[in-house]
Amino acid sequence: MAVFKEMLYGGDYNPEQWPKEIWLEDMQIFNDAKMNSATINVFAWALLQPDESTYDFTMLDDIVEMLVENNYQIVMGTSTAALPAWMSHRYPDVNRTDFYGIPHKFGHRHNACPNSPTFRKYSARLANKIAERYGHLENLVCWHISNEYSGECYCDNCAKAFRIWLKKKYDTIEAINQAWNTNFWSHTFYSLEEIVPPNYLGDGIPNGKASFAGLSLDYSRFNSQSIMQNFIDEREAIREFDPKTPVTANLMGAYKPLNYFEFAKEMDIVSWDAYPSFDTPFSYSSMMHDLMRGLKDGQSFMLMEQTPNQQNWQPFNSLKRPGQMRQMSYHAVAHGADTVQFFQLRQSVGAGEKFHSAVIGHVGNKETRVLREVTQLGNELQKLGGALLDARTPAKIGLIFDWDNYWALEYAIGPNVELKYVDQIHHYYKEIYKRNIPIDLIAIDSDFSQYDVILAPCLYLLNDKTAQKIENYTKDGGIFVTSTMSGLVDENDNIHLGGYPGPLKEVAGIWVEEFDAMPMSKKIPVHFTDTMGHGTLLCDIIHLEGAQAIATYGEGEFYQGMPVITSHSYGKGQAYYVGTMLDDQGMETLFNQILEATTLTSLYLPEGIEVTERCNDNGRFKFILNHLGKEQQLSIDIVGQDLLTDENVSNDLTVAPYGVKIIKLA
């Protein structure tokens, strides 16, 4: 069921930063651009609460009244992402302590300790008062709690809360010592009070590694859950006065410190902020959209923020080329977005984001390329109406993305400094992407049975429950694909003894004796039956125990001729193990073989052309996106009507530079 009645089109609007005579100009411009929504009150705590006992909603009342009069749908912020100065000064417990043990003063944003009693009291109270005042409005369509939750804190409040968290999880100090293997380096704890957060003053290592990965892993879990509790505090405060309006918090793709699969369970709808750089691969942008869609089992998400033109915080803040903003907006829609929203609607006059582009630029009039393109897109979205709302992607391949693995793999000291979790996930994603086969990014606890193929590269941290789930999936006929650095440790980051890949040995039909490491500049030949690829980063020394080798190492190392990729029949299914990081040729050869056993068909198209699909009760919709600034020709088996032009299309297509076609299939 769709969350909204129509696709929201608008973005972050901060009229409190401008004199009121500007507001009416804004309304006229936004109306002409066919915008139907505005996100307000995201950063206004200091304005709403000038001291601890005073709340002043005078200006927010005026803003809300103006939007209601102009029939705008309102996404209401809670303003809690940045503290007011009085709070930071009067109650120092709200200020964070960083990884280096330095207590912070007032400044920046996301500057509150998540375990500060003061912050938790006042943030929930503010959300409650805003909900009491505006929660009844028909124009209110979504609550936007905080903004881009982020960061960590290592203060005394967090240390105390962490000890309580540990007590609840482990019960005894003996269980904690066992989980963290504290006999190493004589680190045995005798009471909870002796445990300190793993920052620079304790067992933390500045490069993101960990002396005691079990400790650091638990602290990452604790920090993520602490910040999530801030969200829950505000959500429950809102629910006292508004039990129905959807609640969200805007996420940031594969942001490492926060487990978004846990966050998504607490949200009514996922929202996120898409800010690719000038050189972000198209496949990576697609993967981030798919991750956001996957957080709630394939449900549509909100594109809460994107820039209408250039950003200001990246090393090279390139302009979006003519047509590119429109194409990138539809790119999000093609992967599951039910909204198109910008940061920001009017460009700031000063401070840190004054060079971050906006719908209305510093020139302040309608005569800009950006506004013309925003208006074109607005007219098209109005024409589409609700046709695409709540449409799903019919994926039969699931790619596991897991924050516990993300943290644990990168806390490990060794074996290769160039090994990065998200890079490895993307390496497998882009092979499916280039074939234009739909794919879901899924959680460890997702339902595997709906997929023909499950991909699980670098499934480093693996407990017995998940291992059994993988075995059952494969026995029942699934195709399971995993890779080097999988099945090595348990949930506490302690090695599974008896040979790698630990609990996956039986389903994979192998055991790995050791793994060689090398820089990505070094390549090892990988021989398939008829072709050759190359491997890098890691090379596993594999022994067959029921599996068959489908590729072996070539010349150059002592493991020449040994298996590097294996296939094992297990029950009704098949398990593949990839003992290196394959190059593009190797990945293509491997997946040609894997996909032969499925009904999935690869569709190779010119570089920069992407095809994906969404389906709902209104029909099946094919999106054809040209990511490049040049016209492209393609032949594709497709018959239907382009919803943007009303033209009937079939087979041979011409796609304009940064062009988009949304074809309702016949």
Secondary structure, DSSP 4 states (H G I P E B T S, - for coil): --SSSS-EEEEB--GGGS-HHHHHHHHHHHHHTT--EEEE-SS-HHHH-SBTTB---HHHHHHHHHHHHTT-EEEEE--TTS--HHHHHH-GGGB-B-TTSPBP-S-SSS-B-TT-HHHHHHHHHHHHHHHHHHTT-TTEEEEE-SSS------SHHHHHHHHHHHHHHHSSHHHHHHHHTTTGGG---SSGGG---SSTTTTB-TTS-BSSHHHHHHHHHHHHHHHHHHHHHHHHHHHTT-SSS-EE-EE-SS-TTS-HHHHHHH-SS-EEE----TT--HHHHHHHHHHHHHTTTT--EEEEE--SS--SSSSS-PPPPTTHHHHHHHHHHHTTEEEEEES-SB--SSSTTTTS--SB-TT-SS-SHHHHHHHHHHHHHHHHTTTTTT-B----EEEE--HHHHHHHHHS--S-TT--HHHHHHHHHHHHHTTT---EEE-TTS-GGG-SEEEETT--B--HHHHHHHHHHHHTT-EEEEETT-S-B-TTS-B-SSSBTGGGHHHHTEEEEEEEE--TT--EEEE-SS-EEEEEEEEEEEEESS-EEEEEE-TTSTTTTSEEEEEEEETTEEEEEE-EEE-HHHHHHHHHHHHHTSS------STTEEEEEEEETTEEEEEEEE-SSS-EEEEEEEEEEETTT--EEEEEEEE-TT-EEEEEE-
